[in-house]
Amino acid sequence: MTEAEALIALNQLPKTGPVKIRSLIDHFGSATNALKQPNTTLQQVPGIGPEIAKVIADWENLTDPSSEIALAKERNIQILTQEDSDYPAALRDSFAAPVILYVWGQLKERDINAIGIVGSRKLTHYGREAARKFAFQLAGAGLTVISGLARGIDTAAHEGAVAAKGRTIGVLGSGLMQLYPPENLALAEKIADGHGAIISEFPLQTPPDRQTFPQRNRIVAHWSRALLVVECPSRSGSLITANLANEAGRQIYAVPGPIDRPTSGGCHDLIRDGATLVTDGSQILDDFTHLNFTTPKDTEPRPPETYLDLSDEENTVLKSLNSTEQSIDEIVTKTQLPAHKISVILMKLELRNLVQPHPGQRFTRRR
């Protein structure tokens, strides 16, 4: 048995979790050694009582890592351990880091520049439009939007990121073959097909329950470099995610709402307690420039001053600009791109703080 198979087996067992599995590995040196131990020896590990020791000792009758690996391969799902290079660096050293990550889609190095967007499942029209707007702006500017693929704000955030042709990651509170909510399957397929990834730490067939969702929240909180709460009442699971992110030293942002509606009470509580009030994605992007917002490495040669996380057309528009104010018509002449496309690109570049707008719809490049 390989170490990866042993980790998958431990992760499949009931009543174990990342903290207990890490304790086993620290005590016995590896997951494979842990699975070789008798019940009495397992009970000597801190946090492993008689009940859990009995489960671990009986692992061969309770798990089937080979079948899990075969099923994942059949469904084009990657299984990552903390030793794999594709395992997210932001999670590897976090508290209770997932032992196993199931990945449907593709993770990229640029996903280190991630912002979590969370909020209520019971959203208003205002909340939906705000979540889509922020996700569109932030994903369009090169950040990866992370959320939980739940109904409500999560769904709107993923949709906004996809609409911007940016990257987004959905973190499930269930196994990838028990995707919840089921009506988001089409959105999940779209994300996995070139817009990011759907991930879970739970075995493929794990159904959602009240325990799995809070576990999912810590992944969103720890992976994100900042967290945006768009709309939620004063008692909401989104506030749990915000507390976890705050404890991990992440910047918290909150979108204000109407003061007479309880649907935004949680956001107002966060703002009162020190979260940064935001009304536009550019305000967050300004902060990210001070958080060492990085671009991914690329081995292919690139022309000078090319931004690796911009599209070819976006780089073309950027290179057409200099310190002299130019109109959209002048940019059209230089780039041979249609005016409507240039307008959208200029908005994205402005959000990235790469372009300076001037009166009369004229633009210069920021230096």
C-alpha positions in Angstrom: 0.0 0.0 0.0 1.3 3.5 -0.9 1.2 6.4 1.5 -1.4 8.1 -0.6 -3.7 5.0 -0.5 -3.2 4.9 3.3 -4.2 8.5 3.6 -7.3 7.9 1.4 -8.2 5.0 3.7 -7.9 7.0 6.9 -9.9 9.8 5.3 -12.7 7.4 4.4 -13.1 6.2 8.0 -15.9 7.6 10.1 -15.1 9.8 13.2 -11.6 10.5 12.0 -10.6 13.9 10.6 -7.5 16.0 9.7 -6.4 16.7 13.2 -6.7 13.0 14.3 -5.0 11.8 11.1 -2.2 14.2 11.6 -1.8 13.0 15.2 -1.5 9.4 13.9 1.1 10.3 11.3 3.2 12.3 13.8 3.0 9.4 16.3 3.8 6.5 13.9 5.8 8.3 11.2 3.4 7.6 8.3 -0.2 6.8 7.5 0.9 3.3 6.3 2.4 2.6 9.7 -0.7 3.8 11.5 -2.9 1.3 9.6 -0.6 -1.5 10.8 -1.1 -0.8 14.5 -3.3 -2.9 16.8 -6.2 -1.4 18.7 -4.3 -1.1 22.0 -1.3 0.7 20.4 -3.6 3.1 18.6 -5.2 4.1 21.9 -1.9 5.5 23.1 -2.1 8.3 20.5 -3.4 11.6 21.9 -7.0 12.2 20.9 -7.5 8.6 19.8 -9.8 6.9 22.3 -11.1 3.3 22.3 -14.0 3.9 19.9 -11.9 5.6 17.2 -9.0 3.1 17.7 -11.5 0.2 17.0 -12.6 1.9 13.8 -9.0 2.4 12.6 -7.9 -1.1 13.5 -10.9 -2.4 11.4 -10.1 -0.2 8.4 -9.8 -3.0 5.9 -13.5 -3.8 6.4 -14.6 -0.2 6.4 -12.7 1.3 3.5 -11.6 0.5 -0.1 -9.0 3.0 -1.2 -8.3 1.1 -4.5 -12.0 1.4 -5.5 -12.0 5.1 -4.5 -9.0 5.8 -6.7 -10.5 3.9 -9.6 -13.8 5.7 -9.3 -12.0 9.1 -9.2 -10.0 8.2 -12.3 -13.2 7.1 -14.1 -14.9 10.5 -13.3 -11.7 12.5 -14.2 -11.3 13.6 -10.6 -7.8 14.2 -9.2 -6.9 13.1 -5.7 -4.3 15.3 -4.0 -2.4 14.8 -0.8 -0.3 17.5 1.0 2.8 16.1 -0.6 1.6 16.8 -4.2 2.9 19.9 -5.8 -0.7 20.9 -7.0 -2.0 20.9 -3.4 -2.8 24.5 -2.6 0.0 26.2 -0.7 -2.4 28.4 1.2 -4.0 25.3 2.8 -0.9 23.1 3.4 0.2 25.0 6.5 -3.2 25.9 7.8 -4.9 24.6 10.9 -6.6 21.2 10.2 -5.4 21.2 6.6 -7.3 18.7 4.6 -5.5 15.4 4.4 -7.0 14.7 1.0 -8.4 17.0 -1.7 -10.6 15.7 -4.5 -10.4 18.1 -7.5 -12.7 18.2 -10.4 -11.3 20.7 -12.9 -7.8 22.2 -12.6 -6.0 24.2 -9.9 -3.4 26.7 -11.0 -0.6 28.6 -9.4 -2.5 31.9 -9.8 -5.2 30.6 -7.4 -2.9 31.7 -4.6 -4.4 35.2 -5.4 -7.8 34.2 -4.0 -10.7 36.0 -2.4 -13.6 34.3 -0.7 -17.1 35.6 -1.3 -19.8 34.3 1.0 -23.3 35.2 2.2 -26.8 34.0 2.8 -28.6 31.2 1.0 -31.8 33.3 1.2 -30.6 36.2 -0.8 -32.4 39.3 -2.1 -32.2 40.8 -5.5 -29.8 43.4 -4.1 -27.6 40.7 -2.7 -27.6 38.7 -5.9 -26.6 41.7 -8.0 -24.0 42.8 -5.5 -22.3 39.3 -5.4 -22.3 39.1 -9.2 -20.9 42.6 -9.6 -18.0 42.0 -7.1 -17.2 38.6 -8.4 -17.2 39.8 -12.0 -14.9 42.7 -11.1 -12.5 40.7 -9.0 -12.3 37.7 -11.2 -12.0 39.9 -14.3 -9.0 41.6 -12.6 -7.2 38.3 -12.1 -8.2 37.2 -8.6 -9.7 33.7 -8.1 -13.1 33.7 -6.4 -13.6 31.0 -3.8 -17.1 30.1 -2.5 -19.1 27.1 -1.4 -21.4 26.5 -4.4 -24.4 26.8 -2.1 -27.6 28.4 -3.0 -27.8 32.1 -2.8 -24.8 34.4 -2.6 -22.3 31.5 -3.3 -24.1 30.7 -6.6 -24.2 34.4 -7.6 -20.5 34.8 -6.9 -19.5 31.8 -9.0 -21.8 33.0 -11.8 -20.2 36.5 -11.8 -16.7 35.0 -12.0 -17.6 32.7 -14.9 -19.3 35.7 -16.7 -16.0 37.6 -16.4 -14.2 34.6 -17.9 -12.1 34.5 -14.7 -11.3 31.7 -12.3 -13.5 30.4 -9.5 -13.3 27.5 -7.0 -16.3 25.8 -5.5 -15.7 24.1 -2.1 -18.3 21.4 -1.4 -19.7 20.3 1.9 -20.2 16.9 0.4 -18.4 14.4 -1.8 -18.0 15.3 -5.5 -20.4 12.5 -6.5 -23.0 13.8 -4.1 -22.9 17.4 -5.4 -25.2 19.7 -3.4 -27.4 21.5 -4.2 -28.1 19.3 -7.3 -29.5 22.3 -9.3 -26.0 23.7 -9.4 -24.6 20.7 -11.4 -24.6 22.7 -14.7 -22.8 25.6 -13.0 -20.3 23.1 -11.5 -19.7 21.5 -14.9 -19.0 25.0 -16.4 -16.5 25.8 -13.6 -14.7 22.5 -14.0 -14.6 22.9 -17.8 -12.0 25.7 -18.0 -13.1 28.2 -15.3 -11.5 26.7 -12.2 -12.3 23.7 -10.1 -14.8 22.0 -7.7 -13.1 20.6 -4.7 -13.9 18.6 -1.6 -12.0 16.9 1.2 -14.7 14.3 1.6 -14.8 10.9 0.0 -16.6 10.8 -3.3 -19.9 9.4 -2.1 -20.2 11.5 1.1 -23.7 13.1 1.5 -24.0 16.6 2.9 -24.9 17.0 6.5 -24.7 19.6 9.3 -21.1 18.7 10.2 -19.7 18.8 6.7 -20.7 22.4 5.9 -18.8 24.0 8.8 -15.8 21.9 7.9 -16.0 23.2 4.3 -16.1 26.8 5.7 -12.6 26.6 7.1 -11.2 25.8 3.6 -12.8 28.9 2.1 -11.5 31.0 5.0 -7.9 29.7 5.0 -7.4 29.5 1.3 -8.6 33.1 0.7 -6.2 36.0 1.2 -9.3 38.1 2.0 -13.0 37.4 2.6 -16.0 39.4 1.3 -19.3 39.0 3.0 -22.0 40.3 0.7 -25.3 39.7 2.4 -26.3 37.8 5.5 -28.4 38.1 8.7 -27.0 38.4 12.1 -27.2 34.6 12.6 -25.6 33.0 9.6 -23.0 30.4 8.7 -21.2 33.1 6.7 -20.3 34.8 10.0 -18.6 31.5 11.1 -16.5 31.7 7.9 -15.7 35.3 8.6 -14.6 34.5 12.2 -12.4 31.7 10.9 -10.8 34.1 8.3 -10.3 36.7 10.9 -8.6 34.3 13.2 -6.3 33.3 10.4 -5.3 36.9 9.9 -7.3 37.5 6.7 -8.8 40.9 5.8 -12.6 41.0 6.1 -14.8 43.1 3.8 -18.5 43.5 4.0 -21.1 45.1 1.7 -23.6 47.3 3.5 -27.3 47.0 2.9 -30.5 48.8 3.8 -30.5 49.5 7.5 -34.2 48.5 7.9 -33.7 45.0 6.5 -32.4 42.1 8.7 -31.0 40.4 5.5 -27.9 42.6 5.9 -27.7 42.6 9.7 -24.7 40.3 9.7 -22.7 42.5 7.3 -23.5 45.6 9.5 -22.4 43.7 12.6 -19.1 42.9 10.8 -18.6 46.5 9.8 -19.2 47.7 13.3 -16.7 45.1 14.6 -14.0 46.3 12.2 -14.6 44.8 8.8 -13.9 47.2 5.9 -17.0 48.5 4.2 -16.9 48.2 0.4 -19.2 49.3 -2.4 -17.1 48.4 -5.4 -14.5 45.8 -6.3 -11.8 48.5 -7.1 -11.6 49.2 -3.3 -10.6 45.6 -2.7 -8.2 45.6 -5.6 -6.5 48.7 -4.2 -5.8 46.7 -1.0 -4.6 43.7 -2.9 -1.8 45.8 -4.5 -0.4 46.1 -0.9 -0.9 42.4 -0.2 1.8 41.4 -2.8 -0.7 40.5 -5.5 1.3 38.1 -7.6 1.1 36.7 -11.1 1.9 33.0 -11.8 5.1 31.8 -13.2 5.2 31.0 -16.8 7.9 29.1 -18.7 7.1 30.4 -22.1 8.9 33.6 -23.4 6.7 36.7 -23.2 7.1 40.2 -24.7 8.3 42.9 -22.2 5.7 44.3 -19.8 3.2 41.5 -20.5 1.0 40.7 -17.6 0.7 36.9 -17.3 -2.8 36.9 -15.9 -4.2 39.1 -18.6 -5.6 37.8 -21.9 -3.7 38.6 -25.2 -6.4 41.2 -26.1 -6.1 42.9 -22.7 -2.3 43.0 -23.0 -2.7 44.5 -26.5 -4.9 47.3 -25.2 -2.5 47.9 -22.3 0.5 48.2 -24.6 -1.3 50.7 -26.8 -1.5 53.1 -23.9 1.2 55.5 -22.6 1.4 58.7 -20.7 -0.5 60.7 -23.4 -4.3 60.7 -23.1 -6.0 58.6 -25.8 -9.6 58.2 -26.8 -11.3 54.9 -27.4 -11.3 55.6 -31.2 -7.5 56.1 -31.1 -7.1 52.8 -29.2 -9.3 51.1 -31.8 -7.0 52.3 -34.5 -3.9 51.0 -32.7 -5.3 47.7 -31.7 -7.8 46.9 -34.5 -10.2 45.7 -31.8 -13.9 46.7 -31.8 -14.9 49.6 -29.6 -17.3 47.7 -27.4 -14.7 45.1 -26.5 -12.1 47.8 -25.7 -14.6 49.5 -23.4 -14.9 46.3 -21.3 -11.2 45.7 -21.3 -10.5 49.3 -20.2 -12.9 48.7 -17.2 -11.0 45.6 -16.2 -7.6 47.3 -16.5 -8.9 50.3 -14.5 -10.0 47.9 -11.7 -6.4 46.4 -11.8 -5.1 49.9 -11.3 -3.2 49.6 -14.7 -5.2 52.3 -16.5 -6.1 55.9 -15.5 -9.4 57.3 -16.8 -9.7 61.0 -17.7 -12.6 63.3 -18.6 -14.0 62.8 -22.1 -13.5 59.1 -22.1 -9.8 59.3 -22.5 -7.2 57.0 -20.9 -3.6 56.7 -20.0 -1.5 53.9 -18.7 -0.5 54.0 -15.0 3.2 53.8 -14.3 
